[in-house]
Amino acid sequence: MIYLDNAASTRILPEVIQELVKSCEEYYGNPSSIHSAGQKAKKLLENSREVIAGLFGAEGKEIIFTSGGAEGNNLVIKGAAEAYAYKGKHIITTDIEHPTVLNTLLDLEEKGYEITYLHTDKNGLINVEELKDSLRQDTILVSVMSSNNETGVIQPIEEIGKILSKTAVFFHVDAVQSIGKDIIYPKESRISAFTASAHKFYGPKGAGIVFLDKNFLVKKQIFGGHQERNRRAGTENLNSVYGMQKALEIIYGSIFQEQMNEKRLHEYMEKRIKNEINDVVINGEEADRLNTITSLTIRGCDVQTLLVALDLRGICVSAGSACMSGAFLESPVLKAMGLSKEDLKSTIRVSIGRYNTMEEIDFFIENLKEIVKTERGE
Ligand SMILES: *Cc1c(COP(=O)(O)O)cnc(C)c1O
């Protein structure tokens, strides 16, 4: 099987599996218990918190462990909306956010909040001037993703952080696609909160991180016990958090090498596709992008047919976004970038990762060429 859907999820690192199993055998107490098994578990958990905080240049108390990206985005956005409603009910975001952000904001809209959606140009980039013009007295939060899960397009986070640092507006970044591919120091970038998810960086599914600046207080969204400094109830996902820590340490330890490797594969793949298949578009091509994601419109081909045909040959890619597979809804992200109805139905996402090889890319391209030829009746 050739797995080219790393933006949807990644295969867990073998070293992480080993560490996970070991930790499950050894650490099984509840970190809230006061007996020695509980305290042993608590020590492991708090050590993971310190290590992870260190990698982000943050303090341990600024790290909240969650179940992943969806929960993290809900916690920060809803939590901020509720905590700061007394100051205002206006939130700014973009029209290309992940559904876990957009649908959370949609719910807030129904509850009386006002949301401004920043538009993107044809490369999927927002305009910082439009952001400046959208700021109001009652704006409490700006939420902009660091890189897009469908196109890989990177937003000007540093610039936004600088602008917002002169205001009282908090800045949330959905960094799920970036953490593990880029190094983010939230304090330097003046980010108030970011969200990350372990299964996007070769860790276990069901574990995530929220960095929350100590001056940014959000209302808790899951009630019960007082875990996570009373910001998220529930017995901690101790072993997966430990696995997530290990994954992050390993990824950070080789990040520049991986970036180089991925860049090489990515550039090679896009160059071959453009040279050898006519009438294709790489969406967001002119913008700064991650070295891992290619949003590819292949005119005259239907996305559903392409995905099935590739899968029959053992190649996994996806439609615009994993969240839409099965339903084949039109991608709001690509729509916002101005793709025509026809092009929306002809777009696949190819996302490479650390296990992919040049041979796999060649195999993918050879098969894609054959499938496209058949589809187009050439
Ligand atoms: C995958 C993803 C999420 C959701 O993360 P989960 O851990 O799967 O809930 C949020 N935002 C972006 C940009 C993503 O790619």
The ligand as an SDF file (V2000), in Angstrom:
LIG
                    3D

 15 15  0  0  0  0  0  0  0  0999 V2000
   -7.0230   17.1620   11.5220 C   0  0  0  0  0  0  0  0  0  0  0  0
   -7.2620   18.5850   11.7940 C   0  0  0  0  0  0  0  0  0  0  0  0
   -8.0300   18.9990   12.8870 C   0  0  0  0  0  0  0  0  0  0  0  0
   -8.7680   18.0250   13.7710 C   0  0  0  0  0  0  0  0  0  0  0  0
   -7.9060   17.2650   14.5550 O   0  0  0  0  0  0  0  0  0  0  0  0
   -8.4230   15.8870   15.1990 P   0  0  0  0  0  0  0  0  0  0  0  0
   -7.3780   15.5230   16.1740 O   0  0  0  0  0  0  0  0  0  0  0  0
   -8.5490   14.9180   14.0720 O   0  0  0  0  0  0  0  0  0  0  0  0
   -9.7360   16.1760   15.8440 O   0  0  0  0  0  0  0  0  0  0  0  0
   -8.1580   20.3520   13.1130 C   0  0  0  0  0  0  0  0  0  0  0  0
   -7.5630   21.2550   12.3090 N   0  0  0  0  0  0  0  0  0  0  0  0
   -6.8140   20.9000   11.2590 C   0  0  0  0  0  0  0  0  0  0  0  0
   -6.1670   21.9590   10.4350 C   0  0  0  0  0  0  0  0  0  0  0  0
   -6.6340   19.5570   10.9620 C   0  0  0  0  0  0  0  0  0  0  0  0
   -5.9020   19.2100    9.9000 O   0  0  0  0  0  0  0  0  0  0  0  0
  1  2  1  0
  2  3  1  0
  2 14  2  0
  3  4  1  0
  3 10  2  0
  4  5  1  0
  5  6  1  0
  6  7  2  0
  6  8  1  0
  6  9  1  0
 10 11  1  0
 11 12  2  0
 12 13  1  0
 12 14  1  0
 14 15  1  0
M  END
$$$$
